[in-house]
Amino acid sequence: VCKEGGILRYWLDKFVNRLEERAKAGIKSGLCVTEEMTIADLKLAETLGIMCQMSPPVKELLESKYKTNLMKVVEVVSSNDKVKEMGAAVMKSMGEFKALDGNKEGSEKATEAIYKRSGKYIAPEL
């Protein structure tokens, strides 16, 4: 998966090229699109984070070859206060759900538990 010329390296290099283009265009934050965080930044950071958790060789590759560019996006996103707040809210909700006997099949309390987040819902376009 991590070999030179492989599909993973192809796509990682594409993201690096995009970040370099944005840097040349004056984007100094290290994010993908603008100085402000976008969904693209959130999704890229999430995907890279999951890849690091799931595969030690991918983590090693990202931390060695892509540390100064792609992993900077992860660093910028994870250090954002709003992202930290949302992560804390999700962890709190997960704890509350587990306290409701959520891991037992057919649990009444677990099936009735509904968690709402503040913010605006944007329906995806297909």
Buried (B, 14 or more C-beta within 10 A) or exposed (E): EBEEEEEBBEEBEEBBEBBEEBEEEEBEBBBBBEEEBEEBBBEBBEEBBEBBEEBEEBBEBBEEBBEEBBBBBBEBBEEBEEBEEBEEEEEEBEEEBEEBEBEEEEEEEBEEBEEEEEEEEEEEEE
